[in-house]
């Protein structure tokens, strides 16, 4: 029986030894796998960081390009607005500027209140020519100088 006990003790020792070796092998395998996974993770992280940096650089370049384009377009728009205003002023004057220059136009005489239709017509005609010669074509601006229906009112008072 003692022999059996010794054999059992020997077997138990072998089993304990195998358990310990198995545990060490599993631990070593897991550590190795974990190291490989960490290396793979770090490699992918580094690649993604490089791509992110490249994308950020491209976005900054695009932003700068967009800002430069926006500024150039703003400048071009301002220049075109000035040209448009000049063209409108020239086109607005049209033939009347050839016939009347600013030097040819005298200041308007005040309407003296006579009830002659001819005087009213002459006054209104001079007002319109004065506005044309000065390049005032906008009715809103003209309205500051005389009422919209002043012609009708003047004729009605005759």
C-alpha positions as CSV (number, residue, x, y, z in Angstrom):
1,X,0.0,0.0,0.0
2,X,2.8,2.2,0.6
3,X,4.0,1.6,-2.8
4,X,0.6,2.7,-4.1
5,X,0.7,5.7,-1.9
6,X,4.2,6.6,-3.3
7,X,3.0,6.0,-6.8
8,X,-0.1,8.2,-6.2
9,X,2.1,10.9,-4.6
10,X,4.4,10.7,-7.7
11,X,1.4,10.9,-10.0
12,X,0.0,13.8,-8.1
13,X,3.4,15.6,-8.3
14,X,3.4,14.9,-12.0
15,X,-0.1,16.3,-12.4
16,X,0.8,19.4,-10.3
17,X,3.9,19.8,-12.4
18,X,1.9,19.5,-15.6
19,X,-0.7,22.0,-14.3
20,X,2.1,24.4,-13.5
21,X,3.7,23.9,-16.9
22,X,0.4,24.2,-18.6
23,X,-0.4,27.4,-16.7
24,X,3.1,28.8,-17.6
25,X,2.6,27.8,-21.2
26,X,-0.9,29.4,-21.4
27,X,0.4,32.5,-19.7
28,X,3.4,32.7,-22.0
29,X,1.1,32.2,-25.1
30,X,-1.3,34.8,-23.9
31,X,1.5,37.3,-23.2
32,X,3.0,36.6,-26.7
33,X,-0.5,37.1,-28.3
34,X,-1.0,40.2,-26.3
35,X,2.3,41.6,-27.3
36,X,1.5,40.9,-31.0
37,X,-1.9,42.5,-30.6
38,X,-0.3,45.6,-29.0
39,X,2.2,45.9,-31.8
40,X,-0.6,45.6,-34.4
41,X,-2.7,48.1,-32.5
42,X,0.2,50.6,-32.2
43,X,1.0,50.1,-35.9
44,X,-2.6,50.9,-37.0
45,X,-2.8,53.8,-34.6
46,X,0.4,55.3,-36.0
47,X,-0.9,54.9,-39.6
48,X,-4.2,56.5,-38.6
49,X,-2.3,59.4,-36.9
50,X,-0.2,59.9,-40.1
51,X,-3.4,59.9,-42.2
52,X,-5.1,62.3,-39.8
53,X,-2.1,64.7,-40.0
54,X,-2.1,64.5,-43.8
55,X,-5.9,65.2,-43.9
56,X,-5.5,68.2,-41.5
57,X,-2.7,69.6,-43.7
58,X,-4.9,69.2,-46.8
59,X,-7.8,70.9,-45.0
60,X,-5.6,73.8,-43.9
61,X,-4.4,74.2,-47.5
62,X,-8.0,74.0,-48.8
63,X,-9.0,76.6,-46.2
64,X,-6.2,78.9,-47.2
65,X,-7.1,78.4,-50.8
66,X,-10.8,79.1,-50.1
67,X,-9.9,82.2,-48.2
68,X,-7.7,83.5,-51.0
69,X,-10.3,82.8,-53.6
70,X,-13.0,84.5,-51.4
71,X,-10.8,87.6,-51.0
72,X,-10.1,87.6,-54.8
73,X,-13.8,87.3,-55.6
74,X,-14.7,90.0,-53.1
75,X,-12.1,92.3,-54.8
76,X,-13.5,91.4,-58.2
77,X,-17.1,92.0,-57.1
78,X,-16.2,95.4,-55.7
79,X,-14.4,96.3,-58.9
80,X,-17.4,95.1,-61.0
81,X,-19.8,97.1,-58.7
82,X,-17.8,100.2,-59.4
83,X,-17.7,99.5,-63.1
84,X,-21.5,98.9,-63.0
85,X,-22.2,102.1,-61.2
86,X,-20.0,104.0,-63.7
87,X,-21.7,102.2,-66.6
88,X,-25.1,103.0,-65.2
89,X,-24.2,106.6,-64.8
90,X,-22.9,106.8,-68.3
91,X,-25.9,105.0,-69.8
92,X,-28.3,107.0,-67.6
93,X,-27.0,110.2,-69.0
94,X,-27.3,108.9,-72.5
95,X,-28.0,111.5,-75.2
96,X,-28.9,114.2,-72.7
97,X,-25.2,114.4,-71.5
98,X,-24.2,115.1,-75.1
99,X,-26.7,117.9,-75.4
100,X,-26.2,119.3,-71.8
101,X,-23.1,119.2,-69.7
102,X,-23.1,120.1,-66.0
103,X,-21.6,123.5,-66.9
104,X,-24.6,124.2,-69.3
105,X,-27.2,123.6,-66.6
106,X,-27.9,126.5,-64.5
107,X,-29.6,126.3,-61.1
108,X,-33.4,126.1,-61.3
109,X,-35.4,129.2,-60.7
110,X,-37.9,128.9,-58.0
111,X,-41.5,128.5,-59.1
112,X,-43.0,131.9,-58.5
113,X,-46.6,130.7,-58.2
114,X,-48.1,132.2,-61.4
115,X,-50.9,130.1,-62.7
116,X,-49.8,130.0,-66.3
117,X,-49.8,126.4,-67.7
118,X,-46.8,127.4,-69.8
119,X,-44.8,128.5,-66.7
120,X,-45.7,125.2,-64.9
121,X,-44.7,123.2,-67.9
122,X,-41.4,125.1,-68.3
123,X,-40.6,124.7,-64.6
124,X,-41.2,120.9,-64.7
125,X,-39.3,120.6,-67.9
126,X,-36.3,122.4,-66.4
127,X,-36.5,120.2,-63.3
128,X,-36.4,117.0,-65.4
129,X,-33.5,118.4,-67.5
130,X,-31.6,119.4,-64.4
131,X,-32.0,115.9,-62.9
132,X,-30.8,114.4,-66.2
133,X,-27.8,116.7,-66.5
134,X,-26.8,115.9,-62.9
135,X,-27.2,112.2,-63.5
136,X,-30.1,111.7,-61.1
137,X,-32.3,109.0,-62.6
138,X,-33.7,107.4,-59.5
139,X,-37.3,108.5,-58.8
140,X,-36.7,108.1,-55.1
141,X,-34.0,110.7,-55.2
142,X,-36.1,113.0,-57.4
143,X,-38.9,112.6,-54.9
144,X,-36.7,114.4,-52.3
145,X,-36.8,117.5,-54.4
146,X,-40.5,117.6,-55.4
147,X,-43.5,115.5,-54.6
148,X,-44.4,112.6,-56.8
149,X,-47.7,114.1,-57.9
150,X,-46.6,117.8,-57.9
151,X,-47.2,118.0,-61.6
152,X,-50.8,116.9,-61.3
153,X,-51.2,119.1,-58.3
154,X,-49.8,122.1,-60.1
155,X,-52.0,121.6,-63.1
156,X,-55.0,121.1,-60.8
157,X,-54.4,124.5,-59.2
158,X,-54.6,126.3,-62.5
